[in-house]
Amino acid sequence: MTSYPLYAHFIFAFFSTLGFCFLFHVPKKHLISSAFIGGCGWTLFKYLVMNGESNVISCFLGSCLVALLAEIFSRAGKDATTLFIIPGILPLVPGAGMYNTMQYVLENDLEGAAAVGSETLFMAGSIALALLIIASLTRITVAIKRQLQQYIKKLL
C-alpha cells in the first residue's frame, strides 16, 4: 500500500476539515484556523503511526495538539473553543474502525470484531481524555496566572 507524504496528509485533512466547517456553520473568520487545526492534528497522528506508535497513543497525542491549538486560537480570537475543537477533531474520529467492527459482526467474525472494536473504543476514549486533560490544564494555568497577577498587584 502506498503511503502519501505528510504534507499530502495535511492538505487532505485541511480540506476535509474545511468542509465540515461549512457544514457546522463556523464563522468565516475562523474557517482557515479551524481547518488548520484539523490538518495539524491528523498530520501528527499519521507521523506517529508511520514511526511505529500505536493508533491509540497517536490519536491521544493528535487530540492533545488539536485541543491545545483550539485553546490558543480561541483566546486569540476571543471566541468559543468549541468552534475550533469540533471541526478540528473530526479527522481523528475512528469512523473506519466503527465501520470495520460492524463489517466483522455481519461476517460473523467475532474475534476480528472484538479486536477492531476494542481499539476503536480506546481511540474514542483517548480523544475524550485528551480534550479533558488539555481543558483542565488550561483552566489551572489561567487560574494560577490570575492569582499571581492579584498577588503582584497587592505587592505594588
C-alpha positions as CSV (number, residue, x, y, z in Angstrom):
1,M,0.0,0.0,0.0
2,T,1.4,3.4,-1.0
3,S,1.8,5.9,1.8
4,Y,1.4,9.6,1.0
5,P,3.9,12.1,2.2
6,L,3.0,14.1,5.4
7,Y,2.3,17.3,3.5
8,A,-0.3,15.5,1.4
9,H,-2.0,14.2,4.6
10,F,-2.0,17.8,5.9
11,I,-3.7,19.1,2.7
12,F,-6.3,16.3,2.7
13,A,-7.1,16.8,6.3
14,F,-7.2,20.6,5.9
15,F,-9.8,20.5,3.1
16,S,-11.9,17.8,4.8
17,T,-12.0,19.8,8.0
18,L,-12.8,22.9,5.9
19,G,-15.8,21.0,4.5
20,F,-17.0,20.2,8.0
21,C,-16.5,23.8,9.0
22,F,-19.0,24.8,6.3
23,L,-21.4,22.1,7.4
24,F,-21.2,23.3,11.0
25,H,-21.5,27.0,10.1
26,V,-18.2,28.0,11.6
27,P,-17.9,31.8,11.2
28,K,-15.9,32.9,8.1
29,K,-13.2,34.5,10.2
30,H,-12.4,31.1,11.8
31,L,-12.6,28.8,8.8
32,I,-8.9,28.7,8.0
33,S,-7.8,28.4,11.6
34,S,-10.2,25.6,12.3
35,A,-9.1,23.7,9.1
36,F,-5.5,24.3,10.1
37,I,-6.1,22.7,13.5
38,G,-7.7,19.7,11.9
39,G,-4.8,19.3,9.5
40,C,-2.2,19.6,12.2
41,G,-3.9,17.0,14.4
42,W,-4.2,14.5,11.6
43,T,-0.6,15.1,10.4
44,L,0.7,14.4,13.9
45,F,-1.4,11.3,14.1
46,K,-0.1,10.0,10.8
47,Y,3.5,10.9,11.6
48,L,3.4,9.0,14.9
49,V,1.7,5.9,13.2
50,M,4.3,6.0,10.4
51,N,7.0,5.9,13.0
52,G,5.7,2.8,14.8
53,E,3.5,4.3,17.5
54,S,0.1,2.7,18.3
55,N,-3.1,4.1,16.9
56,V,-4.4,4.8,20.4
57,I,-1.4,6.8,21.6
58,S,-1.2,8.6,18.2
59,C,-4.8,9.5,18.5
60,F,-4.3,10.8,22.0
61,L,-1.4,13.0,21.1
62,G,-3.1,14.3,18.0
63,S,-6.1,15.2,20.1
64,C,-3.9,16.9,22.6
65,L,-2.5,19.0,19.8
66,V,-6.0,19.8,18.5
67,A,-7.2,20.8,22.0
68,L,-4.1,22.9,22.6
69,L,-4.3,24.8,19.3
70,A,-8.0,25.3,19.8
71,E,-7.4,26.9,23.2
72,I,-4.7,29.2,21.7
73,F,-6.9,30.2,18.7
74,S,-10.0,30.7,20.9
75,R,-8.2,33.0,23.2
76,A,-6.5,34.9,20.3
77,G,-9.8,35.3,18.5
78,K,-11.9,35.8,21.7
79,D,-14.4,33.1,20.7
80,A,-15.6,29.7,22.0
81,T,-13.1,26.8,22.0
82,T,-15.8,24.5,20.5
83,L,-15.6,26.4,17.2
84,F,-12.2,25.0,16.8
85,I,-12.3,21.7,18.6
86,I,-15.4,20.2,16.9
87,P,-14.2,20.5,13.3
88,G,-10.6,20.0,14.3
89,I,-11.2,16.7,16.0
90,L,-13.2,15.1,13.2
91,P,-10.3,13.8,11.1
92,L,-9.2,11.8,14.2
93,V,-12.6,10.2,14.9
94,P,-12.2,6.4,14.2
95,G,-15.1,6.1,11.8
96,A,-13.3,3.4,9.7
97,G,-12.9,1.3,12.9
98,M,-16.6,1.6,13.7
99,Y,-17.4,0.5,10.1
100,N,-15.0,-2.4,10.2
101,T,-16.3,-3.6,13.5
102,M,-19.8,-3.8,12.1
103,Q,-18.5,-5.5,9.0
104,Y,-16.8,-8.2,11.1
105,V,-20.0,-8.6,13.1
106,L,-22.1,-9.1,9.9
107,E,-19.5,-11.6,8.6
108,N,-19.8,-13.5,12.0
109,D,-16.1,-12.9,12.7
110,L,-16.5,-12.1,16.4
111,E,-12.7,-12.3,17.1
112,G,-12.0,-9.6,14.5
113,A,-14.9,-7.5,15.7
114,A,-13.6,-7.6,19.2
115,A,-10.1,-6.7,18.2
116,V,-11.1,-3.8,15.9
117,G,-13.9,-2.7,18.2
118,S,-11.8,-2.5,21.3
119,E,-9.1,-0.5,19.5
120,T,-11.8,1.8,18.2
121,L,-13.3,2.3,21.7
122,F,-9.8,3.0,23.1
123,M,-9.2,5.6,20.3
124,A,-12.5,7.3,21.0
125,G,-11.7,7.3,24.7
126,S,-8.3,8.7,24.1
127,I,-9.8,11.6,22.2
128,A,-12.1,12.4,25.1
129,L,-9.3,12.1,27.6
130,A,-7.0,14.4,25.7
131,L,-9.7,17.1,25.4
132,L,-10.4,16.8,29.1
133,I,-6.7,17.0,30.1
134,I,-5.9,20.0,28.0
135,A,-9.0,21.9,29.0
136,S,-8.2,21.2,32.7
137,L,-4.6,22.2,32.4
138,T,-5.7,25.4,30.6
139,R,-8.1,26.3,33.4
140,I,-5.5,25.6,36.0
141,T,-2.9,27.7,34.2
142,V,-5.3,30.6,33.8
143,A,-6.3,30.4,37.5
144,I,-2.7,30.4,38.6
145,K,-1.9,33.3,36.3
146,R,-4.8,35.4,37.7
147,Q,-3.7,34.6,41.3
148,L,-0.2,35.7,40.5
149,Q,-1.4,38.9,39.0
150,Q,-3.5,39.7,42.0
151,Y,-0.6,38.9,44.3
152,I,1.7,41.2,42.4
153,K,-0.9,43.9,42.5
154,K,-1.1,43.7,46.2
155,L,2.7,43.9,46.5
156,L,2.8,47.1,44.4
